Amino acid sequence: MNRNEGILFFNHPIAGSRNSHLGFFVALRLLGSAIICIIFLSALIIKASPLLCPLLCGRETLPDSPPSSPAAILPASCHSHNDYWRERPLFSALEAGCVGVEADVWPYKDELFVAHGLDTIVPNRTLKSMYLNPLLQQLDGTGRSPSSLPATTPRGLYKSRPTQTLVLLVDFKSHPEKTWSLLMRELEPLRRSMLLTSYVSNQKIIRPITVVVTGDIPAYLLNQDESAESRDVFLDAPLSNVQSGLYDAANSHWASMSLAKLVGSVSSSGFSSLQLAKIRSQVRSAHDHGLQVRFWKLPTWPIGLRNKIWASLREEGVDILNTDDLQNAANALREDATSQ
C-alpha cells in the first residue's frame, strides 16, 4: 500500500459519515418544509371552500340570517355562483344585492339536497331549508295575506326596488325526472303565495322569485304539458343554441354558456376585436328571443384583467355578471349605473 492509498483508506469512512449526517439533516429539513406546506395549503383550501366546513367542522347546517338592513340594499345585476359554499349561503348574496343565487341539487331519500357532489351531502342541507323556506319567510314576513294584496302589488326582496325578481338557479345534478318531480312539489308553498314568475296566456308575469333550471335536465320536461295554462319554472337556455328556435321567453329566462368556450383565453390587455364580435353576436341573438345573457367561467385573476372583462361584458350588453366576488361585482355594477 503506498502513502496515497493509505490516506484514501483512512479518510474515506470519515467523509462518508459526514455526508451521511448532512444528507439526514437535509432530508429532515425537507420533510419539515413539506409538512408546513401541507398545513398551509390545507388551511387555504378550508378558508377558500366553505363547502368543506360542514364536513370538517362537524356542522350539519350553515348558519344564515337575513340582511341587517334590507331597505338600504340596492340590487345589482350579479349572480352569486355556488353561493351555498359560503358561510351564509342565501343571505350573503342578498346582502351584496345580487339578483341571482344558485344551488346544485341531488335527489336523495325523497328530498333535494344542496351539495357540490353526491359524496358531500350533509343532513338538513336541503333546497327547502336553505332557500325555499327562508325566501318564503322573507317575502311573507309582512304579516299580510297574499290573498289580501292586489295582484299588481310589488312584493320583492329588495325594498329599494320591490319589482326586482330574484332568480333561483337550480342545477340538476342527477336523475332529472325525479329531481323535477321533487322540485315541483317543494315549490308549492311559493306557488300558493303567488311568488313565482309565471308564463300565463302568452304573457310573462314577473314576480319576486323566478325559478330557472339548468344542468342534467331534458328540455321535454319543461314542455311535457303543452295544455297547461301557466308555467312557473324556466330553462337556462344554452346560449350557443338560441338561434335554433327552441328557446324563448315562454320556456326560458336566461341564456348562458362558458365564456372560455366562446372566446378561449383572454390576453392581459382584454378581449380582442374578434372575441368582442363573438360576444356581441351571442348577446344580440339572446335578446332577440327575449332572454337575458349570462356567461360563466370568467377569468378571476389577475384582478386587473378580471375588472376589464367585467367592464367589457357590461358594455356589450351582458345582463347578468356571474361571480364569486359578490361585493366587488355589485359595487362595480352600481358605479356603472350611477355614471350613466
MOKA-V255559 format. One record per residue. PSI is psi in whole degrees, 0 to 359 (NA if undefined). NEAR is the number of other C-alpha atoms within 12 Angstrom. Layout:
BEGIN
PSI;NEAR
PSI;NEAR
END
This chain:
BEGIN
124;8
178;8
318;9
321;10
326;11
318;11
315;14
321;15
317;15
332;13
334;14
314;14
324;13
316;14
320;15
321;15
318;13
316;14
323;14
315;14
320;14
316;14
322;14
315;14
323;14
315;14
320;14
318;14
320;14
319;14
317;14
319;14
320;14
318;14
318;14
318;14
319;14
316;14
316;14
314;14
323;15
319;16
320;17
318;14
315;16
320;21
320;17
339;17
83;23
345;28
328;33
341;31
314;25
331;26
317;21
335;18
359;14
19;13
141;19
327;21
155;31
136;33
141;24
147;24
153;23
158;27
146;24
326;14
74;18
332;26
334;19
355;17
125;29
121;30
151;38
153;39
59;41
150;42
126;42
101;43
122;38
49;35
344;40
351;41
340;36
166;34
329;27
84;27
304;39
311;45
342;36
325;35
317;48
324;46
327;33
337;41
11;41
146;43
11;46
138;46
162;48
142;42
127;41
129;37
145;43
127;37
128;29
124;25
48;14
28;17
157;26
112;42
145;39
117;41
157;40
333;28
158;21
328;19
357;14
14;22
134;29
138;29
141;24
356;23
76;35
164;34
323;43
313;30
328;27
337;40
302;44
310;36
314;21
322;28
318;38
319;32
319;23
317;28
332;34
14;26
359;18
346;15
358;13
133;15
134;15
327;24
340;15
355;12
139;17
149;12
336;15
0;18
120;18
136;25
30;35
171;36
331;43
113;35
332;25
341;19
77;22
346;25
355;23
128;28
153;37
123;42
122;45
102;45
114;41
116;44
110;36
120;37
338;28
163;26
68;21
321;27
314;22
318;24
317;35
313;37
317;22
320;26
315;36
323;28
316;20
342;26
352;32
316;21
319;23
324;34
315;27
327;17
7;27
45;33
355;41
132;38
136;37
154;33
110;26
130;20
51;13
26;15
136;18
119;25
112;27
125;32
180;31
325;38
128;41
113;41
123;43
134;40
148;41
178;36
221;28
71;24
115;29
139;21
333;25
336;18
326;24
341;32
16;22
339;14
82;13
343;13
354;11
141;15
336;14
166;24
135;35
17;41
132;42
161;40
150;42
94;44
145;41
115;35
323;40
349;29
13;19
325;34
352;23
341;14
2;20
342;23
133;34
188;32
342;35
327;33
355;40
164;41
313;46
161;42
120;42
158;41
169;32
127;23
322;31
323;20
325;20
314;28
351;28
206;20
153;20
132;27
168;19
341;17
356;16
194;25
145;31
170;18
326;15
319;15
318;25
323;26
321;18
315;24
314;37
320;25
317;24
320;36
315;36
318;25
315;30
316;38
326;27
336;19
13;28
25;26
149;35
146;36
135;43
131;42
140;39
174;30
54;24
146;32
139;31
353;22
142;16
163;16
320;16
318;16
318;21
315;30
323;28
318;25
316;40
311;39
317;24
319;28
320;33
320;31
329;21
3;26
13;27
129;38
323;33
128;39
112;46
127;44
157;38
344;34
80;31
307;35
317;27
321;26
315;37
319;34
319;26
319;29
320;37
322;23
321;17
317;18
321;17
335;11
348;8
NA;8
END
